[in-house]
């Protein structure tokens, strides 16, 4: 099993990702609003002042949404990664990040739908 973590900056991509999850039989995910390091430091460090000016129109907006999902199999994980890469261009700076973490054990995960 794996934990798939996706941080996306464009909220429209969150719904696209969740719809793809359903299509490939991923039935659970948690989404939280999150804020990146650059936006956080732009308010406190002079080195980030140009970033602060660039982002000043979005000061009160949430920048990111982070999606967490426990994925049971290698096959499902690869399908999810492939589909997410069709939605989000992670090569584009500021678009987001995606990574996986192996899970040793899990508790409370709903049984698979057969």
N, C-alpha and C positions, 0 to 999 in steps of 0.2 A: 504494500500500500504506500501511497504517496500523499503528501500535502502539496497541492498546486496553489501557488500564490500569484495573483495577477494584480498589478497596480496600473490603473489606466487614468489618464488625464481627461479624456473626453467621455462624459457621462453617457452619451448615446451608445458608446461601445459596451457599456455594462449590460444593457438590455439585449444587445446582439449576442454577447457571450452567453448570457443565461439561456437564451432561446436555443443556441447551439448545444449547450449542456443537455437540455431536455432531449434534443434530437439524437444525441449519442448516449443516452440513458444515464446521465449524471443527474441525480435527483436532489442533491443538497449542496448548498453553498451559503456562505455568510459574506455579506457585503458591509463594509464600514467606510465612512468618510475619513479621509486621511490627508495629511499635509506634508509636503516634502521638506527636506532640509534647507534647500535654497530659499524657499518662501519664508521659513521660520527664521533663518539667520539674516535675511534681508532687512529685517526690522532692527537688528542689533549691531551688525558689523559694517563699518564703512566700506570694506571691500565689496560688499554686496549692494552698494547704493545704486549702481546702474540697474541691477536686477530689480531693486525696489521700485525704481522709476518705471521700468517696463511693466511691472505687475501692479502698479498703484491703482489702476482702474478695476482690479479684481481683488482688492484688499480683503473684502469680507466674504468672498466666495470660497467654497471648498475646492481645492485644486484637484484632488485625486479621490478615487474610489478603489478600495482594496477588496478583492474577492478571494476568499479562502474556500477550498473544496478538498475533501478527502477522496482520493481516487483509488479504487480497489485493484485494478490490473494495469500491467504495462501497456496492453493494447488500448484500453480506454484512455490512459494518460496520453499516449501518442496521438490518438484521434483528437483529444482536447487541444493539445499543443498545435497540431496542424490547423485546426479550425480557428483558434485564437490568432495565429499568425496570418490568417486570411483577413481578419478583422482589424488588427492593430499592427502597424508598421513599427516594430520596436527599433528599427534602424534609424528612425526619425527622432532626433533629440527631443526630449520632453514628452514623448508619447506614452511612456510607461516602462514597466519592467515585468518580466515573468520568470519565476523560478520554481523548482520543486525541491522537496525535502523528503527523504525516506521516513516512513513511520514504522516504529518498532511494534507499538501496540496502540489500540484504540478502544475506547469505551463509549457506549451510547450511540453508536452508529446504527442507523436503521438497516434492517436486512435488505438485501438486493431484491429488486422486483423482477420476478421471472416471467 
